[in-house]
């Protein structure tokens, strides 16, 4: 499930069918491969992943902070969930210092 804010941050139309691959497609550089590897691990065991990544949307280049967590009951994955926040303005302020 994607919130309206996720569509806004990623500059996607609300008519788009939400899929995790849509986020991977936006990730810039080697961070994409790292995120894909983490996604595989999240499907295998309970863990939390947190990182700042750069994405290229249809409108602009952004920095987002992501937190993804997987939950298991025994050997069975129950769900993967997470959040993302647009931290582009924060990064611009830090770079201006």
N, C-alpha and C positions, 0 to 999 in steps of 0.2 A: 504494500500500500504506500503510495506517495502522497505526501501532503501538498497543498497548493504552493507552499513555500519552496519545496523541492523543485517543482516545475519552474518557479520564478528564478531560483538560483541557477538552474541549469539552462535557462532560456528555452525551454521546451513548450510547445503548445499543449494546452490542457486536453486536447483531443488525442494526444499521443498515448498509446498503450504503454504503461510503465513496465520496464524490463531492466534488470541490472546491467545487461549488456549496453544499454543506452548510456549509462554512466561511464563504463569502461571505454567506450568510443571517444569520450571527451578528454580523457587523461593524456597529458603531454609526456612524451619521452619514455624513459626507462621506468618511470613510476607506474606506467600502465602494466608492464610485465610483473612488477612487484605486486601490484594490486590483484592481478589474476592469480598469482601464486598464493597469496593470502586467502583469496576466495576459495581456492581448492582446499586449503588447510581448514578453513572455517566449516567446510562440509564434512570434514573427517573427525574433528574433535572440538570440544568446547574451548573457546578462546575469545579474547578481545583484542582488537587491532585499532590503533589510533595513529593518525598521521595527517600532516598538512600536505596537500597535493595541488598541483597546478592543472587546471582544465581550460580547454579552448572551446567556448560555446559558439553558437552562430553569430553572436553579437560582440563578444569580447573575451579577453583572457582573464581568468579569475583564479584566486587562491581559495581553496576550501579546506576546512578542518573536518575530517571524517572520523567517526567512531563506529565500528562494526563489531557485533557480538553474536556468537552462536551458542545455542543451548541444546544440551543433549539429555536424554533420560536413558541411562545405561549406554548402549551402543547406538541408540536411535536419535538422529538429529530431529529436534522438535521445531526449531525455527532459527532464522538468521535475521537480525534486525539492527538498525543503526540510525545515526543522525548525520547530517552534514550542515555546516554553517559557512556562509560566505565571509571570509576574513580578508578580502581584498583591500578594503579601506584600512584595516589595521596594518597589513603588510606595507602599504604605501606610506603610512605614518612612520613606521619603523625605518623604512629605507630613506626617508627624508631627514632623519636625525643625523 
